[in-house]
Amino acid sequence: MNPTASATKLIRNPSSRPMAQNYVAKPMPATVRRSRLHTWSVILTGCAIGTVCVAMLASATVFVRYNFHVVRPGQLYRCAQLPDHAWPEVLDHYGIRSVINLRGKHPERHWYQAEIRAAKQLNVVHVDLSLNRNNLLDPAALEQLLAWHASLPRPVLVHCESGADRTSMATVLWLLLEEDATLTEARQQIGWRYFQLPWRNGTRQLRRLLRDYETWLTQNRATHQPQLFQRWLTEQYQVLYESGQLNPSALPIIPRVQD
């Protein structure tokens, strides 16, 4: 028989191929199955890690770029001046109900307009206090802060321009008025993590405030309590404020922008 003719017949009539009718598909080898499962596991794990990294990067951007910190969850937060577009998101995300602006009123500035606009949009109480970053709060400003501590709805967000000296000052005073706060917790609101430079006058003044208060507690054989701190403010703060004013250096290392 002609081999060519035979091959042509098999192509035209597949059913006549030898063993075609007895062919059974073999199962995929276990090693191949395990290899594919491993591949998908690696892909899914990579996607999960990527998602977590993106979320962490976004969070780090808020904390580092805006000097944002949680002082007490659901109670008190602190930060630098937020960019205009970030206000609605931050206020909504943390459920902020009150904002204390330590830069004073500046209705002509775009940053102030954006801040006020976001506060009104989300029904957030917004108050202003003009502080000097090189010195303690003057007695009138201190009295105002004490009143806000007792009256403002919480959570509260406190901020100045850089979130350093003035914000640390207000945060420390606020914490010492809390029933369950400690001096250690208050001290933790000062330092490098808030971009607060130790040689700056504001930092030195704040540390001096805590030292003087602790000395007074020791002399009276007492431990910190909000009531005692308010008594110290009444009896000693005026003297400390008047004797503790330090003039900024003629050539500051970092240019000073007061508002």
MILOTI-537308 format. One record per residue (C-alpha): x, y, z; residue in one letter. Coordinates in steps of 0.25 Angstrom, whole numbers. Layout:
<markols>
+-------+-------+-------+---+
:    xx :    yy :    zz : r :
+-------+-------+-------+---+
:     X :     Y :     Z : A :
...
+-------+-------+-------+---+
</markols>
This chain:
<markols>
+-------+-------+-------+---+
:    xx :    yy :    zz : r :
+-------+-------+-------+---+
:     0 :     0 :     0 : M :
:     5 :    14 :    -3 : N :
:    10 :    21 :    10 : P :
:     5 :    34 :     5 : T :
:    -9 :    30 :     2 : A :
:    -9 :    23 :    16 : S :
:    -6 :    36 :    23 : A :
:   -16 :    44 :    15 : T :
:   -27 :    34 :    19 : K :
:   -23 :    36 :    34 : L :
:   -24 :    51 :    32 : I :
:   -37 :    51 :    25 : R :
:   -43 :    41 :    35 : N :
:   -38 :    43 :    49 : P :
:   -46 :    32 :    55 : S :
:   -38 :    22 :    48 : S :
:   -25 :    27 :    55 : R :
:   -19 :    16 :    63 : P :
:   -23 :    17 :    79 : M :
:   -31 :    30 :    77 : A :
:   -43 :    23 :    83 : Q :
:   -36 :    18 :    95 : N :
:   -29 :    32 :    98 : Y :
:   -31 :    37 :   112 : V :
:   -27 :    51 :   117 : A :
:   -17 :    49 :   128 : K :
:   -18 :    58 :   141 : P :
:    -9 :    70 :   143 : M :
:     3 :    66 :   151 : P :
:     3 :    70 :   166 : A :
:    16 :    78 :   164 : T :
:     9 :    86 :   153 : V :
:    -3 :    89 :   162 : R :
:     5 :    93 :   174 : R :
:    14 :   102 :   165 : S :
:     1 :   109 :   160 : R :
:    -4 :   111 :   174 : L :
:     9 :   116 :   178 : H :
:     9 :   126 :   167 : T :
:    -5 :   131 :   170 : W :
:    -1 :   132 :   185 : S :
:    11 :   141 :   182 : V :
:     2 :   150 :   173 : I :
:    -9 :   152 :   183 : L :
:     1 :   154 :   195 : T :
:     9 :   164 :   186 : G :
:    -4 :   171 :   184 : C :
:    -8 :   171 :   198 : A :
:     6 :   176 :   202 : I :
:     5 :   187 :   191 : G :
:    -8 :   192 :   197 : T :
:    -3 :   193 :   211 : V :
:     9 :   200 :   206 : C :
:     1 :   210 :   199 : V :
:    -8 :   213 :   211 : A :
:     4 :   214 :   220 : M :
:    11 :   224 :   210 : L :
:    -2 :   232 :   210 : A :
:    -3 :   232 :   225 : S :
:    12 :   236 :   226 : A :
:    10 :   247 :   217 : T :
:     0 :   253 :   226 : V :
:     8 :   251 :   239 : F :
:    21 :   256 :   233 : V :
:    17 :   266 :   223 : R :
:     7 :   273 :   232 : Y :
:    13 :   270 :   245 : N :
:     0 :   263 :   249 : F :
:     0 :   255 :   262 : H :
:   -11 :   249 :   271 : V :
:    -9 :   254 :   285 : V :
:   -21 :   247 :   290 : R :
:   -30 :   238 :   281 : P :
:   -44 :   244 :   280 : G :
:   -40 :   256 :   288 : Q :
:   -28 :   264 :   284 : L :
:   -20 :   265 :   271 : Y :
:    -9 :   275 :   267 : R :
:    -3 :   279 :   253 : C :
:     4 :   289 :   245 : A :
:    -4 :   298 :   235 : Q :
:   -11 :   289 :   226 : L :
:   -11 :   291 :   211 : P :
:   -25 :   297 :   206 : D :
:   -29 :   284 :   200 : H :
:   -26 :   275 :   212 : A :
:   -35 :   282 :   222 : W :
:   -49 :   275 :   218 : P :
:   -42 :   261 :   218 : E :
:   -35 :   263 :   231 : V :
:   -46 :   269 :   239 : L :
:   -56 :   258 :   233 : D :
:   -46 :   246 :   235 : H :
:   -43 :   249 :   250 : Y :
:   -57 :   254 :   253 : G :
:   -52 :   268 :   258 : I :
:   -62 :   277 :   264 : R :
:   -54 :   289 :   268 : S :
:   -41 :   295 :   262 : V :
:   -32 :   305 :   270 : I :
:   -24 :   313 :   261 : N :
:   -12 :   319 :   268 : L :
:    -8 :   328 :   256 : R :
:   -19 :   339 :   259 : G :
:   -29 :   344 :   250 : K :
:   -25 :   346 :   235 : H :
:   -37 :   348 :   227 : P :
:   -29 :   353 :   215 : E :
:   -20 :   341 :   214 : R :
:   -24 :   329 :   205 : H :
:   -20 :   318 :   216 : W :
:   -29 :   325 :   226 : Y :
:   -41 :   326 :   216 : Q :
:   -39 :   311 :   213 : A :
:   -39 :   307 :   227 : E :
:   -52 :   315 :   231 : I :
:   -59 :   309 :   218 : R :
:   -56 :   295 :   222 : A :
:   -60 :   297 :   236 : A :
:   -73 :   303 :   232 : K :
:   -76 :   292 :   222 : Q :
:   -74 :   281 :   233 : L :
:   -81 :   289 :   244 : N :
:   -68 :   290 :   252 : V :
:   -65 :   301 :   262 : V :
:   -54 :   310 :   258 : H :
:   -47 :   319 :   268 : V :
:   -34 :   328 :   267 : D :
:   -23 :   332 :   277 : L :
:   -11 :   340 :   273 : S :
:     1 :   334 :   280 : L :
:    16 :   338 :   280 : N :
:    25 :   326 :   277 : R :
:    36 :   332 :   285 : N :
:    29 :   333 :   299 : N :
:    19 :   328 :   308 : L :
:     4 :   331 :   306 : L :
:     1 :   345 :   312 : D :
:    -9 :   344 :   323 : P :
:   -21 :   348 :   314 : A :
:   -18 :   337 :   304 : A :
:   -16 :   327 :   315 : L :
:   -30 :   331 :   321 : E :
:   -36 :   329 :   307 : Q :
:   -30 :   315 :   306 : L :
:   -35 :   311 :   319 : L :
:   -49 :   315 :   315 : A :
:   -48 :   307 :   302 : W :
:   -43 :   295 :   310 : H :
:   -56 :   295 :   318 : A :
:   -65 :   298 :   306 : S :
:   -61 :   294 :   292 : L :
:   -67 :   281 :   287 : P :
:   -57 :   270 :   285 : R :
:   -49 :   265 :   277 : P :
:   -41 :   277 :   276 : V :
:   -30 :   280 :   266 : L :
:   -19 :   290 :   270 : V :
:   -10 :   296 :   260 : H :
:     0 :   308 :   257 : C :
:     8 :   310 :   244 : E :
:    19 :   299 :   247 : S :
:    12 :   291 :   258 : G :
:    24 :   293 :   267 : A :
:    26 :   303 :   278 : D :
:    12 :   310 :   279 : R :
:     5 :   297 :   277 : T :
:    13 :   290 :   287 : S :
:    11 :   301 :   297 : M :
:    -4 :   300 :   295 : A :
:    -4 :   285 :   295 : T :
:     4 :   284 :   308 : V :
:    -5 :   294 :   316 : L :
:   -17 :   287 :   310 : W :
:   -12 :   273 :   315 : L :
:    -9 :   278 :   329 : L :
:   -24 :   282 :   330 : L :
:   -28 :   268 :   327 : E :
:   -33 :   259 :   339 : E :
:   -24 :   247 :   336 : D :
:   -12 :   253 :   329 : A :
:     2 :   253 :   335 : T :
:    14 :   261 :   334 : L :
:    21 :   251 :   326 : T :
:    10 :   251 :   316 : E :
:    11 :   266 :   315 : A :
:    26 :   266 :   313 : R :
:    24 :   256 :   302 : Q :
:    18 :   268 :   294 : Q :
:    32 :   275 :   293 : I :
:    43 :   271 :   284 : G :
:    49 :   267 :   271 : W :
:    38 :   259 :   266 : R :
:    30 :   271 :   265 : Y :
:    41 :   279 :   258 : F :
:    43 :   287 :   271 : Q :
:    57 :   291 :   272 : L :
:    63 :   291 :   286 : P :
:    70 :   304 :   285 : W :
:    58 :   312 :   281 : R :
:    52 :   322 :   291 : N :
:    39 :   316 :   291 : G :
:    44 :   302 :   294 : T :
:    53 :   307 :   305 : R :
:    41 :   315 :   311 : Q :
:    32 :   303 :   311 : L :
:    42 :   294 :   318 : R :
:    44 :   305 :   328 : R :
:    29 :   305 :   331 : L :
:    29 :   290 :   334 : L :
:    41 :   292 :   343 : R :
:    35 :   303 :   351 : D :
:    22 :   296 :   352 : Y :
:    29 :   283 :   357 : E :
:    38 :   291 :   367 : T :
:    25 :   297 :   373 : W :
:    19 :   283 :   374 : L :
:    31 :   278 :   381 : T :
:    31 :   290 :   391 : Q :
:    16 :   287 :   394 : N :
:    19 :   272 :   395 : R :
:     8 :   269 :   384 : A :
:     7 :   262 :   372 : T :
:     1 :   267 :   359 : H :
:   -14 :   269 :   358 : Q :
:   -22 :   278 :   349 : P :
:   -27 :   286 :   361 : Q :
:   -13 :   289 :   366 : L :
:    -9 :   293 :   352 : F :
:   -20 :   303 :   351 : Q :
:   -16 :   308 :   365 : R :
:    -1 :   309 :   361 : W :
:    -6 :   317 :   349 : L :
:   -13 :   327 :   357 : T :
:    -2 :   329 :   368 : E :
:    11 :   327 :   360 : Q :
:     8 :   328 :   345 : Y :
:     8 :   343 :   344 : Q :
:    22 :   344 :   351 : V :
:    27 :   334 :   341 : L :
:    22 :   341 :   329 : Y :
:    27 :   354 :   333 : E :
:    41 :   349 :   337 : S :
:    42 :   339 :   326 : G :
:    42 :   347 :   313 : Q :
:    53 :   344 :   304 : L :
:    57 :   353 :   292 : N :
:    59 :   345 :   279 : P :
:    73 :   344 :   274 : S :
:    77 :   355 :   264 : A :
:    80 :   344 :   253 : L :
:    71 :   332 :   255 : P :
:    75 :   319 :   249 : I :
:    61 :   317 :   243 : I :
:    55 :   330 :   238 : P :
:    43 :   334 :   247 : R :
:    29 :   335 :   241 : V :
:    20 :   339 :   252 : Q :
:     6 :   338 :   246 : D :
+-------+-------+-------+---+
</markols>
